């Protein structure tokens, strides 16, 4: 019984094919799970805003907040400089 397990684990081609199969399945499952993620997030934020008596969601607030937008742009520029080397 031990010998057959060792022969299987020594077979790199089979392991590579299994890895490809598992990777493809993982990608498919993640795509399915995240299919409506933005819609669900927007709905959750709208419900939270309603629960706290706010007229706008946190995302809407951040989109209008000049300080936040300035910091986001600074971070993008910093990352662009970092990755441009």
KEMARLO-302592 format. One record per residue: residue in one letter; x, y, z of N, C-alpha, C, O in turn. Coordinates in nm, 2 decimals, padded with zeros to 4 digits, always signed. Layout:
[A [X Y Z] [X Y Z] [X Y Z] [X Y Z]],
...
REM end
This chain:
[X [+00.08 -00.12 +00.00] [+00.00 +00.00 +00.00] [+00.09 +00.12 +00.00] [+00.05 +00.22 -00.07]],
[X [+00.20 +00.12 +00.07] [+00.28 +00.24 +00.08] [+00.35 +00.27 -00.06] [+00.37 +00.38 -00.09]],
[X [+00.38 +00.16 -00.12] [+00.45 +00.18 -00.25] [+00.36 +00.25 -00.36] [+00.41 +00.33 -00.43]],
[X [+00.24 +00.22 -00.36] [+00.15 +00.28 -00.46] [+00.13 +00.43 -00.43] [+00.12 +00.51 -00.52]],
[X [+00.13 +00.47 -00.30] [+00.12 +00.61 -00.27] [+00.24 +00.68 -00.31] [+00.24 +00.79 -00.37]],
[X [+00.36 +00.62 -00.29] [+00.48 +00.69 -00.33] [+00.49 +00.70 -00.48] [+00.54 +00.81 -00.53]],
[X [+00.44 +00.60 -00.56] [+00.45 +00.62 -00.70] [+00.35 +00.73 -00.75] [+00.38 +00.80 -00.84]],
[X [+00.24 +00.74 -00.68] [+00.14 +00.84 -00.72] [+00.20 +00.98 -00.70] [+00.20 +01.07 -00.79]],
[X [+00.26 +01.00 -00.58] [+00.31 +01.14 -00.55] [+00.44 +01.17 -00.63] [+00.48 +01.28 -00.64]],
[X [+00.50 +01.07 -00.69] [+00.62 +01.09 -00.77] [+00.58 +01.13 -00.91] [+00.66 +01.17 -00.99]],
[X [+00.45 +01.12 -00.95] [+00.40 +01.15 -01.08] [+00.37 +01.30 -01.09] [+00.26 +01.34 -01.06]],
[X [+00.47 +01.38 -01.14] [+00.45 +01.52 -01.15] [+00.34 +01.56 -01.25] [+00.28 +01.66 -01.23]],
[X [+00.33 +01.49 -01.36] [+00.23 +01.52 -01.46] [+00.09 +01.52 -01.40] [+00.01 +01.60 -01.43]],
[X [+00.06 +01.41 -01.33] [-00.07 +01.40 -01.26] [-00.09 +01.51 -01.16] [-00.20 +01.57 -01.16]],
[X [+00.01 +01.54 -01.08] [-00.01 +01.65 -00.99] [-00.03 +01.78 -01.06] [-00.11 +01.86 -01.01]],
[X [+00.04 +01.81 -01.17] [+00.02 +01.93 -01.24] [-00.12 +01.94 -01.30] [-00.18 +02.05 -01.29]],
[X [-00.17 +01.83 -01.35] [-00.31 +01.83 -01.40] [-00.41 +01.85 -01.29] [-00.51 +01.93 -01.31]],
[X [-00.39 +01.79 -01.18] [-00.48 +01.81 -01.06] [-00.48 +01.96 -01.02] [-00.58 +02.02 -00.99]],
[X [-00.36 +02.01 -01.01] [-00.34 +02.15 -00.97] [-00.42 +02.25 -01.06] [-00.49 +02.34 -01.02]],
[X [-00.41 +02.22 -01.19] [-00.48 +02.30 -01.29] [-00.63 +02.29 -01.28] [-00.70 +02.39 -01.28]],
[X [-00.67 +02.17 -01.25] [-00.82 +02.14 -01.23] [-00.87 +02.21 -01.11] [-00.97 +02.28 -01.11]],
[X [-00.80 +02.20 -01.00] [-00.84 +02.27 -00.87] [-00.83 +02.42 -00.89] [-00.92 +02.49 -00.84]],
[X [-00.73 +02.47 -00.96] [-00.73 +02.62 -00.98] [-00.84 +02.67 -01.06] [-00.90 +02.77 -01.03]],
[X [-00.88 +02.59 -01.17] [-00.99 +02.63 -01.25] [-01.12 +02.63 -01.17] [-01.21 +02.72 -01.18]],
[X [-01.14 +02.53 -01.09] [-01.26 +02.51 -01.01] [-01.27 +02.63 -00.90] [-01.37 +02.68 -00.88]],
[X [-01.15 +02.66 -00.85] [-01.15 +02.77 -00.75] [-01.19 +02.90 -00.82] [-01.26 +02.98 -00.76]],
[X [-01.13 +02.93 -00.94] [-01.17 +03.05 -01.01] [-01.32 +03.06 -01.04] [-01.38 +03.16 -01.03]],
[X [-01.37 +02.94 -01.08] [-01.52 +02.94 -01.11] [-01.60 +02.96 -00.99] [-01.70 +03.04 -01.00]],
[X [-01.56 +02.91 -00.88] [-01.64 +02.93 -00.75] [-01.63 +03.07 -00.70] [-01.73 +03.13 -00.66]],
[X [-01.51 +03.13 -00.71] [-01.49 +03.27 -00.67] [-01.57 +03.36 -00.76] [-01.64 +03.46 -00.71]],
[X [-01.57 +03.34 -00.89] [-01.65 +03.42 -00.98] [-01.80 +03.41 -00.95] [-01.87 +03.51 -00.95]],
[X [-01.85 +03.29 -00.92] [-01.99 +03.27 -00.88] [-02.02 +03.34 -00.75] [-02.13 +03.41 -00.74]],
[X [-01.93 +03.33 -00.65] [-01.96 +03.40 -00.52] [-01.96 +03.55 -00.53] [-02.04 +03.62 -00.47]],
[X [-01.87 +03.60 -00.62] [-01.86 +03.75 -00.63] [-01.94 +03.81 -00.74] [-01.93 +03.93 -00.77]],
[X [-02.03 +03.73 -00.80] [-02.10 +03.78 -00.92] [-02.18 +03.91 -00.89] [-02.18 +04.00 -00.97]],
[X [-02.25 +03.91 -00.78] [-02.34 +04.02 -00.74] [-02.28 +04.10 -00.62] [-02.36 +04.16 -00.55]],
[X [-02.15 +04.10 -00.60] [-02.09 +04.16 -00.48] [-02.12 +04.31 -00.47] [-02.16 +04.36 -00.37]],
[X [-02.10 +04.38 -00.58] [-02.12 +04.52 -00.58] [-02.27 +04.56 -00.55] [-02.30 +04.65 -00.47]],
[X [-02.36 +04.48 -00.61] [-02.50 +04.51 -00.59] [-02.54 +04.48 -00.44] [-02.61 +04.56 -00.38]],
[X [-02.49 +04.37 -00.38] [-02.51 +04.34 -00.24] [-02.45 +04.45 -00.15] [-02.51 +04.49 -00.05]],
[X [-02.33 +04.49 -00.18] [-02.26 +04.59 -00.10] [-02.34 +04.72 -00.10] [-02.36 +04.78 +00.01]],
[X [-02.39 +04.76 -00.22] [-02.47 +04.88 -00.23] [-02.60 +04.87 -00.15] [-02.64 +04.97 -00.08]],
[X [-02.66 +04.76 -00.15] [-02.79 +04.73 -00.08] [-02.76 +04.74 +00.07] [-02.84 +04.80 +00.15]],
[X [-02.65 +04.68 +00.12] [-02.62 +04.68 +00.26] [-02.59 +04.82 +00.31] [-02.63 +04.86 +00.42]],
[X [-02.52 +04.90 +00.23] [-02.49 +05.03 +00.26] [-02.62 +05.12 +00.27] [-02.63 +05.20 +00.36]],
[X [-02.71 +05.09 +00.18] [-02.83 +05.17 +00.18] [-02.92 +05.14 +00.30] [-02.98 +05.22 +00.36]],
[X [-02.92 +05.01 +00.34] [-02.99 +04.97 +00.46] [-02.93 +05.03 +00.58] [-03.00 +05.07 +00.67]],
[X [-02.79 +05.03 +00.59] [-02.73 +05.09 +00.70] [-02.75 +05.24 +00.71] [-02.78 +05.29 +00.82]],
[X [-02.75 +05.30 +00.60] [-02.78 +05.45 +00.60] [-02.92 +05.47 +00.65] [-02.95 +05.56 +00.73]],
[X [-03.02 +05.39 +00.60] [-03.16 +05.40 +00.65] [-03.17 +05.38 +00.80] [-03.24 +05.45 +00.87]],
[X [-03.10 +05.28 +00.85] [-03.10 +05.24 +00.99] [-03.05 +05.36 +01.08] [-03.10 +05.38 +01.19]],
[X [-02.95 +05.43 +01.03] [-02.89 +05.54 +01.11] [-02.95 +05.67 +01.07] [-02.90 +05.77 +01.12]],
[X [-03.05 +05.67 +00.99] [-03.12 +05.80 +00.96] [-03.05 +05.89 +00.86] [-03.07 +06.01 +00.87]],
[X [-02.96 +05.83 +00.79] [-02.88 +05.91 +00.69] [-02.95 +05.91 +00.55] [-03.02 +05.81 +00.52]],
[X [-02.93 +06.01 +00.48] [-02.98 +06.02 +00.34] [-02.89 +05.97 +00.24] [-02.93 +05.94 +00.12]],
[X [-02.76 +05.95 +00.27] [-02.67 +05.90 +00.17] [-02.59 +05.79 +00.23] [-02.57 +05.78 +00.35]],
[X [-02.54 +05.70 +00.15] [-02.46 +05.58 +00.19] [-02.32 +05.63 +00.22] [-02.28 +05.74 +00.18]],
[X [-02.24 +05.55 +00.28] [-02.10 +05.58 +00.32] [-02.02 +05.60 +00.19] [-01.93 +05.69 +00.18]],
[X [-02.04 +05.52 +00.09] [-01.98 +05.53 -00.04] [-02.01 +05.66 -00.11] [-01.92 +05.73 -00.16]],
[X [-02.13 +05.70 -00.10] [-02.17 +05.83 -00.16] [-02.11 +05.95 -00.08] [-02.06 +06.05 -00.14]],
[X [-02.10 +05.94 +00.05] [-02.03 +06.04 +00.13] [-01.89 +06.05 +00.09] [-01.83 +06.16 +00.07]],
[X [-01.82 +05.93 +00.08] [-01.67 +05.94 +00.04] [-01.65 +05.99 -00.10] [-01.55 +06.06 -00.12]],
[X [-01.74 +05.96 -00.19] [-01.73 +06.02 -00.32] [-01.74 +06.17 -00.33] [-01.68 +06.23 -00.41]],
[X [-01.81 +06.23 -00.23] [-01.82 +06.37 -00.22] [-01.72 +06.44 -00.13] [-01.70 +06.56 -00.14]],
[X [-01.65 +06.36 -00.05] [-01.55 +06.41 +00.05] [-01.42 +06.45 -00.02] [-01.35 +06.36 -00.07]],
[X [-01.39 +06.58 -00.03] [-01.27 +06.63 -00.10] [-01.14 +06.58 -00.03] [-01.05 +06.55 -00.10]],
[X [-01.14 +06.58 +00.10] [-01.02 +06.53 +00.17] [-00.99 +06.39 +00.14] [-00.88 +06.35 +00.11]],
[X [-01.09 +06.30 +00.14] [-01.07 +06.16 +00.11] [-01.03 +06.14 -00.04] [-00.94 +06.07 -00.06]],
[X [-01.09 +06.22 -00.13] [-01.06 +06.20 -00.27] [-00.91 +06.25 -00.29] [-00.84 +06.19 -00.37]],
[X [-00.87 +06.35 -00.22] [-00.73 +06.40 -00.24] [-00.63 +06.30 -00.19] [-00.53 +06.27 -00.25]],
[X [-00.66 +06.23 -00.07] [-00.57 +06.13 -00.02] [-00.57 +06.01 -00.11] [-00.46 +05.95 -00.13]],
[X [-00.68 +05.97 -00.17] [-00.69 +05.86 -00.26] [-00.60 +05.89 -00.38] [-00.52 +05.80 -00.43]],
[X [-00.61 +06.01 -00.44] [-00.53 +06.04 -00.55] [-00.38 +06.05 -00.52] [-00.30 +06.00 -00.60]],
[X [-00.35 +06.10 -00.40] [-00.21 +06.10 -00.36] [-00.15 +05.95 -00.35] [-00.04 +05.93 -00.39]],
[X [-00.23 +05.86 -00.30] [-00.19 +05.72 -00.28] [-00.18 +05.66 -00.42] [-00.08 +05.58 -00.44]],
[X [-00.27 +05.69 -00.51] [-00.25 +05.64 -00.65] [-00.12 +05.69 -00.71] [-00.05 +05.61 -00.78]],
[X [-00.09 +05.81 -00.70] [+00.03 +05.87 -00.75] [+00.15 +05.80 -00.69] [+00.25 +05.77 -00.76]],
[X [+00.15 +05.78 -00.56] [+00.26 +05.72 -00.49] [+00.28 +05.58 -00.54] [+00.39 +05.53 -00.57]],
[X [+00.17 +05.50 -00.56] [+00.18 +05.37 -00.61] [+00.23 +05.36 -00.76] [+00.30 +05.28 -00.80]],
[X [+00.18 +05.46 -00.83] [+00.22 +05.47 -00.97] [+00.37 +05.49 -00.98] [+00.44 +05.43 -01.07]],
[X [+00.43 +05.58 -00.90] [+00.57 +05.60 -00.90] [+00.64 +05.48 -00.85] [+00.75 +05.44 -00.91]],
[X [+00.59 +05.41 -00.75] [+00.66 +05.29 -00.70] [+00.67 +05.18 -00.81] [+00.77 +05.11 -00.82]],
[X [+00.56 +05.16 -00.88] [+00.55 +05.05 -00.98] [+00.61 +05.09 -01.12] [+00.62 +05.00 -01.20]],
[X [+00.65 +05.21 -01.14] [+00.70 +05.26 -01.27] [+00.85 +05.23 -01.28] [+00.90 +05.25 -01.39]],
[X [+00.91 +05.19 -01.18] [+01.06 +05.16 -01.19] [+01.08 +05.04 -01.27] [+01.20 +05.00 -01.28]],
REM end
